[in-house]
């Protein structure tokens, strides 16, 4: 029997014969036996353990016995392949290197080979080409579960993810996991499947052009039917349901405390208990929303080493208002307004200290709210802390104290104001079309007036996230407006209310041609609405026109911003109507060549002919939905002219000052 030393010498000589003159031998590390020659060849041809001419039989390798260089295997040159002189140390792993392997096929994510022309960039180009990937002609169409189930074939595939339905038929050949994997979710709600496989993927951006509409449940119940009908297969509705549907009695407040208990998860999805719904009837038609399911935000949180993000999911186009109050570096209160007279209050006791202020991000189309806090000491937390939830109805009006921090003159009688919270511990987000009440004690008398906050880019200066930007016109007989706009001293101890209003953003869902009529300071609610509509992704806007009525050219607010927006976006048309200036006196800049969308000036006031231009389908300014805001006589006159036209009164909203 050959002893161990003799065996090693024999093995070393065989290794020299296999490698030959193509490089020095390398001994096998870890004391493992080298595979037989036939086994090496089999592994190389199978491709499972071969990598760039090397044969490997372990995941962690300190050094690898090098095979013949080039195409030489087992000491023989492959046919048709010339031999090459190669550095024996080239392409070898360094000592203590770790060679990572996925599955047996070297594909850790089971991706499939895509056909040429089907990369991610090709998919983006296809989406930007104008092709109707959703198949709805650009309109958002609500989809029921029954309708969704009909589209479960490779040539007609729809799927729902987190309440949104997408047409993924054209995406089949672009999916890195292959069409078979994508078909697992076709014709049904694939939210759970999606979150199990790759919840981190930004599907909203990837499938934005494939969006069909929201997933809806519709059930019709005849509450007046005889519940004793022996032929009825449905149980009678509970008395509480019938009572709620007839009297619309508000629900009592609900409170619950949530404390995460799993330290192994960095992200915890914790939703507050939802109150019993007033109805199980839901419809996408604004005219049929007689009974609706109450909105209960769903809470989640994520983190980075240096950031903590609190996330609240409301509902698409819920147009939420948000008030965040920092008690200290551990205590944070979040109030969410998603329905009139209803507040959802969350009190957080965080696990560790955070910095203030936070950064607030809202997505109106999805109803998602993100509050991003910077951690005082960067580290990963095992829990966000504790949270208490309370649903409150018919709450009394909350007032917070603010001071005027910045005053900028924008016209001869108007100013842009930045209101700063007194203790700098409050952040407030106003829904689109809503206003706040500003009050002050002037000469012993308490005076109040409503103002609509404007987007931060409309005030002409940097606006911190905790500040409220306002545009205020000073009236000769307006004691509050003069108090707010006085240059010295700046106004202090102002009482500002929470947002309020009755504008329903979801009514704009199915419209893509808009007309906004504003007079004087009535421009303020139009600014946030204009920015939202031009940035809307679903049911992309075809055209929007702003008819702005003033006395003189010097009275125009945000003129430069509006004209720049008009130049930038061809879908936007701006038309100024001036009542006290004749046309020869106006000297607007000459339009550039091919720039037919520059703002224009017209002498006059609102007339039936102007309204007819908005309601006649064959005219370029035709709009299916119109909004107006201005002094009371202006609003009443516009409403009168709209009533004389063929415009649907349900597609007209008047902002009341």
WOVEN-V412162 format. One record per run of one state. SS is the DSSP state (2 for helix, 1 for strand, 0 for the rest). FROM is the first residue (numbers start at 1). TO is the last residue. If there is no record, write none. Layout:
SS&FROM&TO + SS&FROM&TO
This chain:
0&1&3 + 2&4&22 + 0&23&28 + 2&29&31 + 0&32&36 + 2&37&46 + 0&47&49 + 1&50&51 + 0&52&53 + 1&54&55 + 0&56&59 + 1&60&60 + 0&61&71 + 1&72&73 + 0&74&75 + 1&76&77 + 0&78&97 + 1&98&98 + 0&99&119 + 2&120&128 + 0&129&142 + 1&143&144 + 2&145&149 + 0&150&151 + 1&152&153 + 0&154&155 + 1&156&161 + 0&162&163 + 1&164&167 + 0&168&171 + 2&172&174 + 0&175&178 + 2&179&183 + 0&184&188 + 1&189&189 + 0&190&190 + 2&191&198 + 0&199&202 + 2&203&206 + 0&207&207 + 2&208&210 + 1&211&216 + 0&217&238 + 2&239&247 + 0&248&253 + 1&254&259 + 0&260&268 + 1&269&269 + 0&270&285 + 2&286&288 + 0&289&297 + 1&298&303 + 0&304&306 + 1&307&313 + 0&314&320 + 1&321&326 + 0&327&330 + 1&331&339 + 0&340&341 + 1&342&350 + 0&351&353 + 1&354&354 + 0&355&358 + 1&359&363 + 0&364&367 + 1&368&375 + 0&376&384 + 1&385&393 + 0&394&398 + 1&399&409 + 0&410&413 + 1&414&421 + 0&422&425 + 1&426&429 + 0&430&434 + 1&435&442 + 0&443&444 + 1&445&451 + 0&452&455 + 2&456&458 + 0&459&467 + 1&468&473 + 0&474&478 + 2&479&485 + 0&486&493 + 1&494&497 + 0&498&499 + 1&500&500 + 0&501&504 + 2&505&508 + 0&509&512 + 1&513&519 + 2&520&535 + 0&536&542 + 1&543&550 + 0&551&552 + 2&553&555 + 0&556&558 + 2&559&568 + 0&569&571 + 1&572&578 + 0&579&582 + 2&583&585 + 0&586&599 + 1&600&603 + 0&604&607 + 2&608&615 + 0&616&624 + 1&625&629 + 0&630&631 + 2&632&643 + 0&644&648 + 2&649&651 + 1&652&655 + 0&656&657
